[in-house]
Amino acid sequence: MYNVLGKRIETLVNGYLTANRYEISWDASPFPGGVYFYRLETEGFTSTKNMILVK
């Protein structure tokens, strides 16, 4: 997870996962509402998406 300044604020998963569907929960209670970004990385593929945290 990254804030709007590009600073990494949290790492949710750091490791190898086999191909499948996964659901990861993020406890955002210590963070203020706003825009955040998350990045998904695999071999040969990277995707960054944004999310809005509303409190």
Gaussian input, Z-matrix of N, CA and C with variables (Angstrom, degrees):
# hf/3-21g

backbone

0 1
 N
 C     1     B1
 C     2     B2     1     A1
 N     3     B3     2     A2     1     D1
 C     4     B4     3     A3     2     D2
 C     5     B5     4     A4     3     D3
 N     6     B6     5     A5     4     D4
 C     7     B7     6     A6     5     D5
 C     8     B8     7     A7     6     D6
 N     9     B9     8     A8     7     D7
 C    10    B10     9     A9     8     D8
 C    11    B11    10    A10     9     D9
 N    12    B12    11    A11    10    D10
 C    13    B13    12    A12    11    D11
 C    14    B14    13    A13    12    D12
 N    15    B15    14    A14    13    D13
 C    16    B16    15    A15    14    D14
 C    17    B17    16    A16    15    D15
 N    18    B18    17    A17    16    D16
 C    19    B19    18    A18    17    D17
 C    20    B20    19    A19    18    D18
 N    21    B21    20    A20    19    D19
 C    22    B22    21    A21    20    D20
 C    23    B23    22    A22    21    D21
 N    24    B24    23    A23    22    D22
 C    25    B25    24    A24    23    D23
 C    26    B26    25    A25    24    D24
 N    27    B27    26    A26    25    D25
 C    28    B28    27    A27    26    D26
 C    29    B29    28    A28    27    D27
 N    30    B30    29    A29    28    D28
 C    31    B31    30    A30    29    D29
 C    32    B32    31    A31    30    D30
 N    33    B33    32    A32    31    D31
 C    34    B34    33    A33    32    D32
 C    35    B35    34    A34    33    D33
 N    36    B36    35    A35    34    D34
 C    37    B37    36    A36    35    D35
 C    38    B38    37    A37    36    D36
 N    39    B39    38    A38    37    D37
 C    40    B40    39    A39    38    D38
 C    41    B41    40    A40    39    D39
 N    42    B42    41    A41    40    D40
 C    43    B43    42    A42    41    D41
 C    44    B44    43    A43    42    D42
 N    45    B45    44    A44    43    D43
 C    46    B46    45    A45    44    D44
 C    47    B47    46    A46    45    D45
 N    48    B48    47    A47    46    D46
 C    49    B49    48    A48    47    D47
 C    50    B50    49    A49    48    D48
 N    51    B51    50    A50    49    D49
 C    52    B52    51    A51    50    D50
 C    53    B53    52    A52    51    D51
 N    54    B54    53    A53    52    D52
 C    55    B55    54    A54    53    D53
 C    56    B56    55    A55    54    D54
 N    57    B57    56    A56    55    D55
 C    58    B58    57    A57    56    D56
 C    59    B59    58    A58    57    D57
 N    60    B60    59    A59    58    D58
 C    61    B61    60    A60    59    D59
 C    62    B62    61    A61    60    D60
 N    63    B63    62    A62    61    D61
 C    64    B64    63    A63    62    D62
 C    65    B65    64    A64    63    D63
 N    66    B66    65    A65    64    D64
 C    67    B67    66    A66    65    D65
 C    68    B68    67    A67    66    D66
 N    69    B69    68    A68    67    D67
 C    70    B70    69    A69    68    D68
 C    71    B71    70    A70    69    D69
 N    72    B72    71    A71    70    D70
 C    73    B73    72    A72    71    D71
 C    74    B74    73    A73    72    D72
 N    75    B75    74    A74    73    D73
 C    76    B76    75    A75    74    D74
 C    77    B77    76    A76    75    D75
 N    78    B78    77    A77    76    D76
 C    79    B79    78    A78    77    D77
 C    80    B80    79    A79    78    D78
 N    81    B81    80    A80    79    D79
 C    82    B82    81    A81    80    D80
 C    83    B83    82    A82    81    D81
 N    84    B84    83    A83    82    D82
 C    85    B85    84    A84    83    D83
 C    86    B86    85    A85    84    D84
 N    87    B87    86    A86    85    D85
 C    88    B88    87    A87    86    D86
 C    89    B89    88    A88    87    D87
 N    90    B90    89    A89    88    D88
 C    91    B91    90    A90    89    D89
 C    92    B92    91    A91    90    D90
 N    93    B93    92    A92    91    D91
 C    94    B94    93    A93    92    D92
 C    95    B95    94    A94    93    D93
 N    96    B96    95    A95    94    D94
 C    97    B97    96    A96    95    D95
 C    98    B98    97    A97    96    D96
 N    99    B99    98    A98    97    D97
 C   100   B100    99    A99    98    D98
 C   101   B101   100   A100    99    D99
 N   102   B102   101   A101   100   D100
 C   103   B103   102   A102   101   D101
 C   104   B104   103   A103   102   D102
 N   105   B105   104   A104   103   D103
 C   106   B106   105   A105   104   D104
 C   107   B107   106   A106   105   D105
 N   108   B108   107   A107   106   D106
 C   109   B109   108   A108   107   D107
 C   110   B110   109   A109   108   D108
 N   111   B111   110   A110   109   D109
 C   112   B112   111   A111   110   D110
 C   113   B113   112   A112   111   D111
 N   114   B114   113   A113   112   D112
 C   115   B115   114   A114   113   D113
 C   116   B116   115   A115   114   D114
 N   117   B117   116   A116   115   D115
 C   118   B118   117   A117   116   D116
 C   119   B119   118   A118   117   D117
 N   120   B120   119   A119   118   D118
 C   121   B121   120   A120   119   D119
 C   122   B122   121   A121   120   D120
 N   123   B123   122   A122   121   D121
 C   124   B124   123   A123   122   D122
 C   125   B125   124   A124   123   D123
 N   126   B126   125   A125   124   D124
 C   127   B127   126   A126   125   D125
 C   128   B128   127   A127   126   D126
 N   129   B129   128   A128   127   D127
 C   130   B130   129   A129   128   D128
 C   131   B131   130   A130   129   D129
 N   132   B132   131   A131   130   D130
 C   133   B133   132   A132   131   D131
 C   134   B134   133   A133   132   D132
 N   135   B135   134   A134   133   D133
 C   136   B136   135   A135   134   D134
 C   137   B137   136   A136   135   D135
 N   138   B138   137   A137   136   D136
 C   139   B139   138   A138   137   D137
 C   140   B140   139   A139   138   D138
 N   141   B141   140   A140   139   D139
 C   142   B142   141   A141   140   D140
 C   143   B143   142   A142   141   D141
 N   144   B144   143   A143   142   D142
 C   145   B145   144   A144   143   D143
 C   146   B146   145   A145   144   D144
 N   147   B147   146   A146   145   D145
 C   148   B148   147   A147   146   D146
 C   149   B149   148   A148   147   D147
 N   150   B150   149   A149   148   D148
 C   151   B151   150   A150   149   D149
 C   152   B152   151   A151   150   D150
 N   153   B153   152   A152   151   D151
 C   154   B154   153   A153   152   D152
 C   155   B155   154   A154   153   D153
 N   156   B156   155   A155   154   D154
 C   157   B157   156   A156   155   D155
 C   158   B158   157   A157   156   D156
 N   159   B159   158   A158   157   D157
 C   160   B160   159   A159   158   D158
 C   161   B161   160   A160   159   D159
 N   162   B162   161   A161   160   D160
 C   163   B163   162   A162   161   D161
 C   164   B164   163   A163   162   D162

   B1=1.4362
   B2=1.5201
   B3=1.3318
   B4=1.4586
   B5=1.5250
   B6=1.3354
   B7=1.4650
   B8=1.5299
   B9=1.3156
   B10=1.4609
   B11=1.5303
   B12=1.3175
   B13=1.4610
   B14=1.5217
   B15=1.3390
   B16=1.4582
   B17=1.5121
   B18=1.3279
   B19=1.4674
   B20=1.5241
   B21=1.3267
   B22=1.4635
   B23=1.5221
   B24=1.3167
   B25=1.4596
   B26=1.5254
   B27=1.3205
   B28=1.4628
   B29=1.5335
   B30=1.3339
   B31=1.4589
   B32=1.5187
   B33=1.3259
   B34=1.4580
   B35=1.5239
   B36=1.3104
   B37=1.4661
   B38=1.5125
   B39=1.3119
   B40=1.4576
   B41=1.5166
   B42=1.3052
   B43=1.4489
   B44=1.5081
   B45=1.3018
   B46=1.4552
   B47=1.5283
   B48=1.3261
   B49=1.4589
   B50=1.5267
   B51=1.3081
   B52=1.4572
   B53=1.5215
   B54=1.3058
   B55=1.4599
   B56=1.5233
   B57=1.3087
   B58=1.4544
   B59=1.5198
   B60=1.3038
   B61=1.4562
   B62=1.5206
   B63=1.3295
   B64=1.4610
   B65=1.5197
   B66=1.3114
   B67=1.4535
   B68=1.5149
   B69=1.3219
   B70=1.4587
   B71=1.5195
   B72=1.3159
   B73=1.4700
   B74=1.5201
   B75=1.3149
   B76=1.4575
   B77=1.5143
   B78=1.3325
   B79=1.4616
   B80=1.5277
   B81=1.3192
   B82=1.4644
   B83=1.5218
   B84=1.3190
   B85=1.4693
   B86=1.5249
   B87=1.3575
   B88=1.4668
   B89=1.5301
   B90=1.3228
   B91=1.4622
   B92=1.5241
   B93=1.3342
   B94=1.4662
   B95=1.5257
   B96=1.3188
   B97=1.4547
   B98=1.5159
   B99=1.3240
   B100=1.4616
   B101=1.5109
   B102=1.3139
   B103=1.4606
   B104=1.5206
   B105=1.3160
   B106=1.4581
   B107=1.5227
   B108=1.3144
   B109=1.4538
   B110=1.5220
   B111=1.3297
   B112=1.4610
   B113=1.5111
   B114=1.3242
   B115=1.4585
   B116=1.5214
   B117=1.3263
   B118=1.4581
   B119=1.5183
   B120=1.3254
   B121=1.4556
   B122=1.5142
   B123=1.3246
   B124=1.4586
   B125=1.5196
   B126=1.3054
   B127=1.4570
   B128=1.5175
   B129=1.3083
   B130=1.4486
   B131=1.5191
   B132=1.3308
   B133=1.4614
   B134=1.5210
   B135=1.3298
   B136=1.4613
   B137=1.5211
   B138=1.3279
   B139=1.4566
   B140=1.5186
   B141=1.3300
   B142=1.4628
   B143=1.5247
   B144=1.3177
   B145=1.4614
   B146=1.5215
   B147=1.3180
   B148=1.4503
   B149=1.5230
   B150=1.3216
   B151=1.4611
   B152=1.5142
   B153=1.3127
   B154=1.4541
   B155=1.5177
   B156=1.3143
   B157=1.4548
   B158=1.5247
   B159=1.3244
   B160=1.4560
   B161=1.5184
   B162=1.3050
   B163=1.4640
   B164=1.5030
   A1=107.62
   A2=114.80
   A3=122.16
   A4=109.26
   A5=116.12
   A6=119.10
   A7=108.92
   A8=118.15
   A9=121.56
   A10=112.72
   A11=117.80
   A12=121.36
   A13=112.35
   A14=116.54
   A15=120.95
   A16=114.23
   A17=117.21
   A18=121.30
   A19=109.53
   A20=115.98
   A21=119.92
   A22=108.90
   A23=116.66
   A24=120.21
   A25=111.85
   A26=116.77
   A27=119.39
   A28=108.89
   A29=115.86
   A30=121.40
   A31=107.26
   A32=117.18
   A33=120.96
   A34=111.96
   A35=117.60
   A36=122.24
   A37=107.44
   A38=116.47
   A39=120.94
   A40=107.32
   A41=116.20
   A42=120.02
   A43=110.42
   A44=115.25
   A45=122.04
   A46=109.98
   A47=116.98
   A48=122.70
   A49=107.80
   A50=116.72
   A51=119.99
   A52=109.85
   A53=116.27
   A54=120.93
   A55=109.72
   A56=116.00
   A57=122.02
   A58=107.39
   A59=116.56
   A60=122.75
   A61=108.43
   A62=116.01
   A63=120.51
   A64=109.68
   A65=115.31
   A66=122.11
   A67=107.45
   A68=116.43
   A69=122.18
   A70=108.02
   A71=116.89
   A72=121.53
   A73=109.56
   A74=115.71
   A75=121.83
   A76=108.61
   A77=116.80
   A78=121.98
   A79=107.47
   A80=116.19
   A81=121.68
   A82=112.46
   A83=118.32
   A84=120.60
   A85=114.09
   A86=120.48
   A87=117.80
   A88=114.32
   A89=118.27
   A90=121.45
   A91=111.10
   A92=116.79
   A93=119.35
   A94=110.91
   A95=116.00
   A96=120.27
   A97=110.45
   A98=116.08
   A99=119.94
   A100=110.56
   A101=115.35
   A102=122.11
   A103=108.88
   A104=115.86
   A105=123.34
   A106=108.35
   A107=115.71
   A108=121.62
   A109=109.30
   A110=115.21
   A111=119.70
   A112=108.53
   A113=116.22
   A114=122.05
   A115=109.70
   A116=115.06
   A117=122.57
   A118=107.61
   A119=116.91
   A120=120.78
   A121=110.81
   A122=115.63
   A123=122.43
   A124=106.79
   A125=116.56
   A126=119.78
   A127=109.02
   A128=117.47
   A129=121.52
   A130=115.69
   A131=118.67
   A132=120.59
   A133=109.85
   A134=116.48
   A135=122.57
   A136=108.23
   A137=116.28
   A138=121.37
   A139=108.91
   A140=115.96
   A141=121.72
   A142=107.83
   A143=115.82
   A144=122.42
   A145=109.14
   A146=116.03
   A147=118.98
   A148=110.45
   A149=114.55
   A150=120.91
   A151=107.95
   A152=115.95
   A153=120.98
   A154=108.33
   A155=116.04
   A156=121.92
   A157=107.67
   A158=115.81
   A159=121.84
   A160=108.11
   A161=116.60
   A162=120.76
   A163=109.43
   D1=138.47
   D2=-178.98
   D3=-128.70
   D4=147.44
   D5=174.58
   D6=-87.97
   D7=-178.46
   D8=-176.60
   D9=-67.32
   D10=-17.43
   D11=176.78
   D12=-85.61
   D13=-3.42
   D14=-179.85
   D15=87.01
   D16=7.17
   D17=179.24
   D18=-81.81
   D19=130.30
   D20=176.75
   D21=-70.31
   D22=123.70
   D23=-177.46
   D24=-108.63
   D25=-18.24
   D26=-177.71
   D27=-164.04
   D28=143.69
   D29=172.18
   D30=-114.21
   D31=120.19
   D32=-176.11
   D33=-87.92
   D34=-42.18
   D35=178.78
   D36=-139.52
   D37=132.17
   D38=176.67
   D39=-138.20
   D40=89.25
   D41=-179.14
   D42=170.71
   D43=177.54
   D44=-178.22
   D45=-86.30
   D46=128.92
   D47=175.09
   D48=-122.10
   D49=139.30
   D50=177.56
   D51=-71.89
   D52=160.23
   D53=179.45
   D54=-60.26
   D55=124.32
   D56=-178.32
   D57=-179.83
   D58=-173.65
   D59=172.79
   D60=-102.34
   D61=135.68
   D62=-179.27
   D63=-133.07
   D64=149.97
   D65=175.10
   D66=-125.10
   D67=122.93
   D68=-177.95
   D69=-117.41
   D70=131.34
   D71=178.21
   D72=-97.58
   D73=143.64
   D74=177.84
   D75=-122.89
   D76=119.28
   D77=175.84
   D78=-81.89
   D79=98.15
   D80=-175.77
   D81=-92.38
   D82=10.21
   D83=-175.88
   D84=-58.72
   D85=-33.29
   D86=179.57
   D87=-79.90
   D88=-4.08
   D89=-175.02
   D90=-107.04
   D91=144.94
   D92=177.94
   D93=-73.92
   D94=159.21
   D95=175.61
   D96=-62.76
   D97=150.68
   D98=179.45
   D99=155.52
   D100=-163.16
   D101=-179.05
   D102=-96.06
   D103=134.60
   D104=177.58
   D105=-132.91
   D106=160.23
   D107=-179.86
   D108=-125.23
   D109=146.48
   D110=173.46
   D111=-129.55
   D112=150.18
   D113=-176.87
   D114=-124.12
   D115=132.79
   D116=174.64
   D117=-110.08
   D118=125.82
   D119=-178.66
   D120=-127.23
   D121=133.87
   D122=172.48
   D123=-135.02
   D124=178.75
   D125=174.98
   D126=-64.66
   D127=115.86
   D128=177.16
   D129=81.55
   D130=7.43
   D131=-178.81
   D132=-149.39
   D133=132.64
   D134=173.25
   D135=-138.04
   D136=135.05
   D137=179.03
   D138=-136.87
   D139=130.49
   D140=176.36
   D141=-115.14
   D142=128.60
   D143=-179.81
   D144=-125.54
   D145=158.52
   D146=177.64
   D147=-109.42
   D148=160.08
   D149=177.17
   D150=-145.18
   D151=153.38
   D152=177.46
   D153=-111.40
   D154=124.19
   D155=177.33
   D156=-96.86
   D157=117.66
   D158=-179.54
   D159=-108.75
   D160=128.01
   D161=179.34
   D162=-118.56

